[in-house]
Amino acid sequence: MQSEKGVAYCGLACNLCEEDKTCKGCKSGSCQDKLWCKPYYCCSMKHLRGCWECPDFPCDANIFDSPRIVAFVHFIAQYGEEKLLRCLKENEKNGVKYHYPDQLIGDYDQVSGEEAIFSLLMHGKEINNSSL
């Protein structure tokens, strides 16, 4: 986990992403995808810390087709970024995979619905084993 990367404007956990080893995280301003990333552009223009502060969330950005990402944004709105990061870190230690090797999906994408994603975040696999 690379804690300094934190959470992206859209709710993705940059700190757990290993897709691009040189990336310093969405909010660093060095993201190669920022020119086409609607959440990056919108939050930057509106001076928001993330989509969880936006009254227009969810918008029509393609990234919000992912139930995991929408759930993460709602989780942050309800509990805060630090709580999300703590849950992700604890779950990672306990074997919950944010991304499977060479994929952009993981255990959080294998449960159905926001309630199940929240439960996995809060309780890890101990409660959710039957769902995974």
C-alpha positions as CSV (number, residue, x, y, z in Angstrom):
1,M,0.0,0.0,0.0
2,Q,1.3,3.4,-1.0
3,S,-0.6,5.6,1.5
4,E,0.8,8.9,0.1
5,K,-1.3,8.3,-3.1
6,G,-4.5,8.4,-1.1
7,V,-7.9,8.3,-2.8
8,A,-8.6,9.7,-6.3
9,Y,-11.3,12.3,-6.9
10,C,-13.6,9.5,-8.2
11,G,-13.2,7.3,-5.2
12,L,-10.6,4.9,-6.6
13,A,-8.0,3.8,-4.1
14,C,-4.8,5.1,-5.9
15,N,-2.9,3.8,-2.9
16,L,-3.7,0.2,-3.8
17,C,-3.3,0.5,-7.5
18,E,-0.3,-1.1,-9.0
19,E,-1.1,-0.5,-12.7
20,D,1.5,2.2,-13.2
21,K,4.5,2.1,-10.9
22,T,5.5,5.7,-11.8
23,C,2.0,7.2,-11.0
24,K,2.0,9.4,-7.9
25,G,-1.8,9.3,-7.5
26,C,-4.6,11.3,-9.1
27,K,-4.5,14.3,-6.8
28,S,-0.7,14.8,-7.4
29,G,-1.6,16.3,-10.8
30,S,0.8,13.9,-12.5
31,C,-1.8,11.4,-13.7
32,Q,-1.4,10.7,-17.4
33,D,-5.2,10.3,-17.7
34,K,-6.2,13.6,-16.2
35,L,-6.9,15.3,-19.6
36,W,-9.8,12.9,-20.3
37,C,-10.9,12.1,-16.7
38,K,-14.2,13.9,-16.0
39,P,-13.9,13.5,-12.2
40,Y,-10.4,15.0,-12.2
41,Y,-11.4,17.9,-14.3
42,C,-14.7,18.6,-12.6
43,C,-13.4,18.3,-9.0
44,S,-10.4,20.5,-9.9
45,M,-12.6,23.2,-11.4
46,K,-15.1,23.1,-8.5
47,H,-12.3,22.9,-5.9
48,L,-13.7,19.7,-4.4
49,R,-11.7,17.1,-2.6
50,G,-13.7,14.4,-4.4
51,C,-16.9,13.5,-6.0
52,W,-18.3,12.7,-2.6
53,E,-18.6,16.5,-2.1
54,C,-20.5,17.1,-5.4
55,P,-24.2,17.7,-5.3
56,D,-24.4,16.3,-8.8
57,F,-23.0,12.9,-7.9
58,P,-23.3,10.5,-9.6
59,C,-22.8,12.1,-12.9
60,D,-22.6,10.5,-16.4
61,A,-18.8,9.9,-16.2
62,N,-18.1,6.3,-17.5
63,I,-16.1,5.5,-14.4
64,F,-19.4,5.5,-12.4
65,D,-20.6,2.5,-14.3
66,S,-18.7,0.5,-11.7
67,P,-20.8,-0.3,-8.6
68,R,-17.5,-0.5,-6.5
69,I,-16.5,3.0,-7.4
70,V,-20.0,4.5,-6.7
71,A,-20.0,2.6,-3.4
72,F,-16.6,3.9,-2.4
73,V,-17.7,7.5,-3.1
74,H,-20.8,7.0,-1.0
75,F,-18.7,5.3,1.7
76,I,-16.4,8.3,1.8
77,A,-19.4,10.7,2.0
78,Q,-20.7,8.8,5.0
79,Y,-17.5,7.9,6.8
80,G,-14.6,9.9,5.4
81,E,-11.5,9.2,3.3
82,E,-9.5,8.1,6.3
83,K,-12.0,5.5,7.3
84,L,-12.0,4.1,3.7
85,L,-8.2,4.0,3.7
86,R,-8.1,2.3,7.2
87,C,-10.6,-0.4,6.0
88,L,-8.8,-1.0,2.8
89,K,-5.4,-1.3,4.6
90,E,-6.8,-3.7,7.2
91,N,-8.6,-5.8,4.5
92,E,-5.5,-6.0,2.4
93,K,-3.6,-7.4,5.4
94,N,-6.3,-9.9,5.8
95,G,-6.3,-11.1,2.2
96,V,-9.0,-9.0,0.6
97,K,-7.8,-8.1,-2.9
98,Y,-8.4,-4.7,-4.3
99,H,-7.0,-5.8,-7.7
100,Y,-6.3,-9.4,-8.8
101,P,-2.9,-9.8,-10.5
102,D,-2.9,-8.1,-13.9
103,Q,-6.6,-7.0,-13.6
104,L,-8.4,-3.9,-12.5
105,I,-11.0,-5.8,-10.6
106,G,-10.8,-7.6,-7.2
107,D,-12.9,-8.8,-4.3
108,Y,-14.9,-5.6,-4.0
109,D,-16.2,-6.2,-7.5
110,Q,-17.3,-9.7,-6.7
111,V,-20.1,-8.8,-4.2
112,S,-23.5,-7.5,-5.3
113,G,-24.8,-4.1,-4.2
114,E,-23.6,-1.2,-2.2
115,E,-24.6,-2.7,1.1
116,A,-22.4,-5.8,0.4
117,I,-19.5,-3.6,-0.6
118,F,-19.9,-1.5,2.6
119,S,-20.0,-4.8,4.6
120,L,-16.9,-6.1,2.9
121,L,-15.1,-2.8,3.6
122,M,-16.2,-2.7,7.3
123,H,-15.9,-6.4,8.2
124,G,-13.6,-8.0,5.6
125,K,-14.0,-11.6,4.5
126,E,-15.1,-12.9,7.9
127,I,-18.7,-11.9,7.2
128,N,-18.6,-12.0,3.5
129,N,-16.9,-15.4,2.8
130,S,-20.2,-16.8,1.4
131,S,-20.3,-13.9,-1.1
132,L,-16.8,-14.3,-2.5
